[in-house]
Amino acid sequence: MRSELSRLVGAEQVLEAPPGSPYNRDATGRREMEGRADAVVLPGSAEEVAAVVRWCYANDVPIVPRGGGTGLTGGALAMEGGVVCSLERLRGVRELEPALWRMLPEAGVSTRHVQRLARENGLFFAPDPGAAEQSQIGGNVATNAGGPHALKYGVTGAWVAGLEVILAPGELVQLGGWARKDVAGYDLKSLLIGSEGTLGVITAVMLRLLPAPEAAIALVVFLRTLEEGCGAIEEVFAAGVRPSVLDFLDAATLEIVAGGYPGEGTGESGGVPRDARFALIAEVDGTRDGALAGRDALTEVFSETAVAIHEPADVDALWRWRDAVNGVVTAQRGMKVSEDVVFPLERLLEGLERFAQIADSHGLSSCAWGHGGEGNVHATVLVDPSREDELEAAAAVGEELFALVVALGGSVAGEHGMGWSKRGLLASQWDTRAVEAHEQIKRVFDPKNLFNPGKKLARYPAHSPAGSE
């Protein structure tokens, strides 16, 4: 296999992947989530990607596309063997047209570089998933990644005008394009967005951009109870205010990260207030006058129930604090198990309360944070990785959480994809006919079931598109 692949891309771009290889891991951090790739190939162009796909398809070898390896569900791991196709060498920006508000980066360009290029040209690329320096735009599209600013500006797919992809059995195809209106056919582009490499390999992305907002103002709002916090989120929408961000931290999360909060002083003078049990990070943007008006409107909404409302002078420091939550929580006991789920906004309070009860019933400490304006929760339990009983309890919590999410009308995945860890869960959320259509789409795009097999499965395992037991 390595000899044949070397002929296509060069011997130095074909790697072994022994146990422990970084190409057999992602950011999931779970012991059972280790791939077993037979080889890793690093093509340097879309044409080389197509050649690799053609070889794999002709030889019935699974092919697993990989971006920056920052995923949290095992979506880029070769759990069933095969070839990991890393897009990290596809780093070109083929087109940047500030006057037309658009950019055409290749799949391996980092999210941060896309954001930086947009900003340097007076433009704005809003999607801001975590690990922006490591994550790549192709992976962001493949998972339809989100982030705090998705509340106002949408997830990554909302910014995609078209895609260059490799479809089975190895054909380079363009889906979508720069035309601003196009309803001529089925929206094939959108089928590839969020498909997690199960329908094809994305090699370049046509991105629509926006002029950068003139101003952005952030507020940190502290409230006394979970009920007041969730109520405040609903009040924002009822008041007709449209923030760009409306993130939350529950009491347990706030207690863990309070020491790093970039306020000045203690108590109500600038730090986290002693009686705060819920925090909201709200941001408004637009013109200077529009941002100020939005800030005033939010302040009015929150003023009746808030313990304190801060307007941080150093917004960058605030976001560094927010971005560090994941790591600080993980360090508490050496490991966390976190599930990305979504509750309908009106069921957010119930969802958070019942999740805490589920975790407590299994003897685990829990916390939750996320994108409150969308009901998108990172529901987390803290575990000692050396204790098998706690790992088993965490798995049981996850199963009950997913059942709860479905019962409340939510979604088992909000922005991290389904990957390997959530395979089979979609069947509990969708009607049977919708699940069948999902599987039929897979068969049309990938009749041999070689593109990232085992991922994005609606039913697991006996009713997968390949019919495997």
C-alpha positions in Angstrom: 0.0 0.0 0.0 2.7 2.5 1.0 4.6 1.7 -2.2 1.6 2.4 -4.4 0.7 5.6 -2.6 4.3 6.8 -2.8 4.0 6.5 -6.5 1.1 9.0 -6.4 2.4 11.6 -4.0 6.1 10.9 -3.3 7.6 8.5 -0.7 8.3 11.3 1.8 4.5 12.1 1.9 3.5 8.6 2.9 3.8 7.8 6.6 3.4 4.8 8.8 0.9 5.2 11.7 1.9 3.0 14.6 -0.1 3.0 17.8 0.4 6.3 19.5 0.8 8.2 16.2 -0.8 11.7 16.3 -2.7 10.7 13.1 -4.5 8.0 15.1 -5.7 10.6 17.7 -7.8 13.7 17.9 -8.8 16.1 20.7 -11.5 13.7 22.1 -9.2 12.5 24.8 -11.0 9.2 25.4 -8.9 6.0 25.8 -11.0 4.0 23.4 -10.8 6.6 20.7 -7.6 5.6 18.9 -7.5 4.9 15.2 -5.5 2.2 13.5 -4.6 3.6 10.1 -2.7 1.4 7.8 -1.0 4.4 6.3 -1.1 8.2 6.3 -0.8 10.1 3.1 -0.2 13.9 2.7 -1.1 15.0 -0.8 0.0 18.4 -1.9 -2.8 19.3 -4.4 -6.4 18.5 -5.2 -5.2 16.4 -8.1 -3.1 14.3 -5.8 -6.1 13.9 -3.4 -8.1 12.7 -6.4 -5.4 10.2 -7.3 -5.3 8.8 -3.7 -9.1 8.5 -3.7 -9.1 6.7 -7.1 -6.5 4.2 -5.8 -8.4 3.6 -2.6 -11.7 3.2 -4.4 -10.2 0.8 -7.0 -8.6 -1.3 -4.2 -11.5 -1.2 -1.7 -9.4 0.6 0.9 -11.2 3.0 3.4 -10.1 6.6 3.1 -10.4 8.9 6.1 -10.0 12.7 5.4 -8.3 14.6 8.2 -7.9 18.3 8.9 -6.2 19.7 12.0 -7.1 16.8 14.3 -9.0 19.1 16.7 -12.3 17.2 16.5 -14.1 15.9 19.6 -16.0 12.9 18.3 -13.3 10.8 16.6 -14.5 11.9 13.1 -11.0 11.9 11.6 -9.8 8.6 13.0 -9.4 5.5 11.0 -11.2 3.3 13.4 -11.7 0.5 10.8 -8.2 0.8 9.3 -7.4 2.2 5.8 -5.7 5.4 4.7 -5.8 8.7 6.6 -5.7 11.4 4.0 -4.4 14.5 5.7 -5.1 17.8 4.0 -2.5 19.8 5.9 -0.3 20.6 2.9 -3.2 22.2 1.0 -2.4 25.7 2.4 -2.9 27.9 -0.6 -5.2 30.8 -0.8 -6.2 30.7 -4.5 -8.3 33.9 -4.5 -8.8 36.9 -2.2 -11.2 39.5 -3.6 -11.8 42.2 -0.9 -14.0 44.3 -3.2 -16.2 41.3 -3.9 -16.2 40.1 -0.2 -14.8 36.6 -1.0 -11.9 34.2 -0.5 -11.0 30.8 -1.9 -8.7 29.0 0.6 -7.6 25.4 0.2 -8.8 22.9 2.8 -5.6 22.9 4.9 -5.6 26.7 5.6 -6.1 27.3 9.3 -9.2 29.0 10.6 -7.1 31.7 12.2 -5.4 32.5 8.9 -8.7 32.8 7.2 -9.9 35.2 10.0 -6.6 37.1 9.8 -6.7 37.6 6.0 -10.3 38.8 6.2 -9.5 41.2 9.0 -6.4 42.6 7.2 -8.6 43.4 4.2 -11.4 45.1 6.2 -13.6 42.0 6.1 -15.0 39.6 8.6 -15.2 35.8 8.8 -17.4 35.2 11.9 -17.2 31.4 12.5 -14.9 31.0 15.5 -14.7 27.3 16.7 -12.1 26.5 19.3 -8.4 25.8 18.5 -8.5 28.2 15.5 -4.7 28.0 15.1 -4.8 24.3 14.6 -8.2 23.7 13.0 -8.5 23.9 9.3 -11.2 25.4 7.1 -11.8 22.1 5.3 -12.5 20.4 8.7 -14.7 23.3 9.8 -16.8 22.8 6.7 -16.8 19.0 7.0 -18.2 19.3 10.6 -20.2 22.5 10.0 -18.4 24.0 13.0 -19.9 26.7 15.0 -18.6 28.9 17.9 -19.9 31.8 19.9 -20.7 34.1 17.0 -22.9 31.5 15.3 -25.8 33.0 17.1 -26.0 36.0 14.8 -23.8 34.9 11.9 -24.5 31.2 11.5 -22.3 28.2 11.5 -19.5 27.7 9.0 -21.9 26.4 6.2 -23.7 29.8 6.1 -20.5 31.3 4.7 -19.8 28.7 2.0 -20.6 29.7 -1.6 -19.1 26.6 -3.2 -16.8 23.6 -2.7 -14.1 21.8 -4.6 -14.5 18.2 -3.7 -13.3 14.7 -4.7 -16.3 12.4 -5.2 -16.2 8.6 -5.7 -14.5 7.0 -7.5 -12.0 9.8 -7.5 -13.4 12.7 -9.6 -12.6 16.4 -8.8 -15.9 18.3 -8.9 -17.1 21.8 -8.1 -20.4 22.2 -6.2 -21.9 25.6 -5.9 -20.1 28.8 -7.0 -19.8 32.5 -6.8 -23.2 33.3 -8.3 -25.2 35.0 -5.5 -28.5 33.4 -6.5 -28.7 29.8 -7.8 -31.7 27.6 -7.4 -31.1 25.5 -10.6 -30.6 22.2 -8.9 -30.5 20.3 -5.7 -28.2 21.9 -3.2 -25.5 19.3 -3.4 -23.0 21.7 -1.8 -25.0 21.7 1.5 -25.0 17.9 1.5 -21.2 17.9 1.7 -21.2 20.6 4.4 -21.3 18.8 7.7 -20.9 15.3 6.1 -17.7 14.7 8.0 -15.9 13.2 5.1 -18.4 10.4 4.5 -19.6 11.7 1.1 -16.3 13.0 -0.4 -13.1 14.9 0.4 -13.2 18.7 0.5 -10.1 20.3 -1.1 -11.0 24.0 -1.4 -13.7 26.2 0.0 -15.4 29.3 -1.7 -16.1 31.6 1.2 -18.4 34.6 1.3 -17.2 37.3 3.7 -18.7 40.5 5.2 -17.4 44.0 5.8 -16.0 44.0 9.4 -18.3 45.5 12.0 -17.3 49.0 13.0 -17.6 48.2 16.7 -18.2 45.3 19.1 -19.1 45.7 22.7 -19.0 42.8 25.2 -20.9 42.6 28.5 -20.5 40.0 31.3 -23.7 39.6 33.2 -23.8 37.7 36.6 -27.0 36.3 37.9 -28.0 34.6 41.2 -29.6 31.4 39.9 -29.8 29.1 36.9 -33.5 29.9 36.5 -32.7 33.7 36.4 -29.9 33.0 33.9 -32.1 31.0 31.5 -34.9 33.5 31.9 -32.6 36.3 31.0 -31.6 34.6 27.7 -35.3 34.3 26.7 -35.8 38.0 27.7 -33.2 39.1 25.2 -35.1 37.6 22.4 -38.5 38.8 23.7 -37.0 42.3 23.8 -36.1 42.1 20.1 -32.3 42.5 20.7 -30.0 40.6 18.4 -26.6 40.0 20.1 -23.8 38.5 18.1 -22.9 36.3 21.2 -24.9 35.0 24.1 -22.7 32.4 25.9 -23.3 31.1 29.4 -21.4 29.4 32.3 -23.4 27.6 35.0 -22.5 27.8 38.7 -20.1 24.8 38.7 -18.2 26.1 35.7 -18.1 29.6 37.1 -16.7 28.4 40.4 -13.9 26.5 38.5 -12.8 29.3 36.3 -13.6 32.4 38.5 -10.0 32.8 39.6 -8.9 33.6 36.0 -11.7 36.1 35.3 -10.0 39.2 33.9 -11.8 41.7 36.1 -10.2 44.1 38.5 -10.7 43.9 42.3 -13.0 41.5 44.0 -16.7 41.2 44.6 -18.9 43.7 42.8 -16.0 46.0 42.1 -14.9 44.0 39.1 -14.3 40.3 39.8 -16.8 37.5 39.9 -19.5 38.5 42.5 -19.6 36.2 45.5 -23.3 35.4 45.1 -23.2 34.9 41.3 -24.3 31.4 40.2 -24.6 32.0 36.5 -22.8 34.1 34.0 -23.7 35.4 30.5 -21.2 36.8 28.0 -23.2 39.0 25.6 -21.7 40.8 22.7 -23.3 43.3 20.2 -21.7 44.6 17.1 -22.4 46.8 14.1 -21.9 50.5 13.6 -20.6 52.4 16.6 -24.0 53.8 17.3 -25.7 50.5 16.7 -23.4 48.7 19.1 -24.0 51.3 21.8 -27.7 51.1 21.3 -27.5 47.3 21.5 -25.4 47.5 24.7 -28.0 49.9 26.3 -30.9 47.6 25.3 -29.1 44.5 26.8 -28.3 46.5 30.0 -32.0 47.3 30.3 -33.0 43.7 29.8 -30.6 42.4 32.4 -30.8 45.2 35.0 -33.8 43.9 36.9 -32.2 40.5 37.8 -28.4 40.9 37.4 -26.1 40.8 40.4 -23.6 42.8 38.3 -23.0 43.8 34.7 -19.5 44.4 33.6 -18.2 46.0 30.4 -14.6 44.7 30.2 -12.0 47.2 29.1 -9.9 44.4 27.7 -12.2 42.3 25.5 -9.3 40.1 24.2 -8.6 39.1 27.8 -12.2 38.2 28.2 -12.2 35.9 25.2 -9.0 34.3 26.3 -10.6 33.5 29.6 -13.7 32.1 27.8 -11.5 30.1 25.4 -9.6 28.6 28.4 -12.7 27.2 30.1 -12.3 23.8 28.4 -8.7 23.3 29.6 -9.3 24.6 33.1 -12.2 22.3 33.6 -10.3 19.3 32.3 -7.5 20.0 34.8 -9.8 19.7 37.8 -9.6 15.9 37.9 -7.3 15.0 35.0 -10.1 14.3 32.5 -13.6 15.4 31.5 -16.2 13.8 29.3 -18.2 16.5 27.5 -21.1 16.1 25.2 -22.2 18.7 22.7 -26.0 18.8 22.7 -28.8 21.3 21.9 -32.0 22.0 23.8 -34.8 24.1 22.5 -34.4 27.5 24.1 -37.6 27.2 26.1 -36.4 23.8 27.5 -32.8 24.9 28.3 -33.5 25.3 32.1 -35.1 21.9 32.3 -32.3 20.3 30.3 -29.6 21.8 32.5 -31.3 20.9 35.7 -32.0 17.3 34.6 -28.5 16.8 33.3 -27.0 17.8 36.7 -29.4 15.3 38.3 -28.3 12.5 35.9 -24.7 13.1 36.7 -25.3 13.3 40.4 -27.2 10.0 40.3 -24.1 8.4 38.9 -21.9 9.9 41.6 -20.1 12.3 39.2 -19.5 16.1 39.5 -20.8 18.0 36.5 -20.8 21.4 35.0 -22.1 23.0 31.8 -21.4 25.9 29.6 -22.0 26.8 26.0 -23.9 29.0 23.5 -27.0 29.9 25.5 -28.7 31.8 22.7 -28.8 28.6 20.7 -29.5 26.2 23.5 -26.1 24.6 22.6 -24.7 23.0 25.8 -21.3 21.4 26.5 -22.6 19.1 29.2 -19.6 17.9 31.1 -18.7 15.4 33.9 -15.4 15.3 35.6 -13.6 12.0 36.0 -10.3 10.5 37.1 -8.9 8.8 34.0 -7.4 6.0 36.1 -10.8 5.0 37.6 -12.6 2.6 35.3 -15.8 2.9 37.4 -15.9 6.7 36.7 -15.3 6.2 33.0 -18.2 3.7 32.9 -20.4 6.1 34.9 -19.6 8.9 32.4 -20.7 6.7 29.5 -24.0 6.0 31.3 -24.5 9.7 31.9 -24.0 10.3 28.2 -26.6 7.7 27.3 -29.2 9.2 29.6 -28.3 12.7 28.4 -28.9 11.8 24.8 -32.3 10.3 25.7 -33.2 13.4 27.6 -32.2 15.7 24.7 -34.4 13.8 22.2 -37.3 13.7 24.7 -37.1 17.5 25.0 -37.0 18.0 21.2 -33.3 18.9 20.9 -30.4 17.6 19.0 -27.6 15.2 20.0 -25.0 17.3 18.1 -24.8 21.0 17.8 -21.4 21.9 16.4 -18.9 19.1 16.9 -20.4 16.6 14.5 -21.3 12.9 15.1 -18.1 11.2 14.3 -17.5 7.8 15.8 -18.6 8.4 19.3 -22.2 9.4 18.4 -22.8 6.9 15.6 -26.3 5.5 15.7 -27.8 8.2 17.7 -29.5 10.0 14.9 -32.1 7.2 14.6 -33.5 8.2 18.0 -33.9 11.8 16.9 -35.3 11.5 13.3 -38.4 9.8 11.9 -37.7 6.4 10.2 -38.2 7.7 6.7 -35.8 10.5 7.3 -33.2 8.0 8.5 -33.7 5.9 5.4 -33.2 9.0 3.2 -30.0 9.8 5.1 -28.7 6.3 4.4 -29.8 6.4 0.7 -27.8 9.6 0.3 -24.7 7.9 1.6 -25.1 5.0 -0.8 -25.5 7.4 -3.8 -22.3 9.3 -3.0 -20.3 6.3 -1.6 -21.6 3.0 -3.0 -18.7 1.1 -1.6 -18.9 2.7 1.9 -15.2 3.6 1.8 -15.4 7.3 2.7 -14.8 7.5 6.5 -16.7 4.3 7.2 -18.5 4.0 10.5 -19.0 7.8 10.9 -22.2 9.7 10.7 -24.2 6.5 10.9 -27.9 7.1 11.6 -28.4 3.5 12.9 -25.8 1.4 14.5 -24.6 -1.1 13.7 -26.8 -3.6 12.0 -28.7 -1.1 9.9 -25.8 0.9 8.5 -25.7 1.6 4.8 -23.3 -1.2 4.2 -25.4 -3.6 6.2 -22.5 -4.6 8.5 -23.3 -6.5 11.6 
